[in-house]
């Protein structure tokens, strides 16, 4: 994940001994391999056939092109509204053994600027064991060492996002053999990483009132909610559950898909799935200007490698009479 403008030096032109790398931990893929035929080996070369495999314990006689190894994406790729953005932040100490300086109190702070929060939202950092780090003090990182932290954030808005990462540390200059050290000085730098969050599932809905059902008026009005769900992303998605969150006083039942216990539906890019619900509201329980606020449509989905995501629409309402 490349920064928008990486600050490799201070204003005075002195390079930082600490470098920062950001790696996205989303959407891994199975590592492909192309086994070479036995005819490529031999000829006096003492090379086993397994040498051509990405996964050395695999059967060299198998032609299956995928291995159990997972590979993280080489490029950032698309980010989707409703998924959890996850990345690891690595601050590496580039000081070599024997150099007359040392680095200590390395600390990482991250925030995410979203379309609705341009001032930024502070992100919780987690350590290598996955636990949250509350009020973390700076840690010491030896020569060649790395301080690694992980951030997670559920993307709720469409549009441009900026991940801002600040690294601070203390640099101490050494005076040579037995000469002690000069006082440490605080240094820091900041990098910005831009990405765009887009929709994975586009929702088009229509609410109509059922007429002439022979029901008594006191039983309330009935409505039909139809929705088309289109995969507008770059890869396949699995719809695990489509359900309604009804307003108080409204009940619903699924007519086409969307019900509990339904089989998951695989949507390839540009595929469309249609769902339908019948809703009923108690007489006069939520009518404003002839419009009746009914429910919110909720969609739970998974990506190709099982990563979870979901979205919730705004409140859906009937048209005025």
Protein Blocks (a to p, Z undefined) as FASTA:
>chain_A
ZZfbdcfbdfkopacfbdcddddfehiaddddddddfklggjhiacdfklmpfblkbcfk
bcbfbdfbdcddfblbjadehiacddddddddfbdehiacddehiacddddddfklmnop
adddddfkopacehiacddddehiacddddddddfbgcjddddddddddddddebehkap
adddddddddddddddddfbdcdddddddehklpafklopadddddddddfbfbdcddfb
dcddddehiacddfbghighiacddddehiacdddddddddehklpgehiacfbdcdddd
ddfkopacdddddddddddZZ
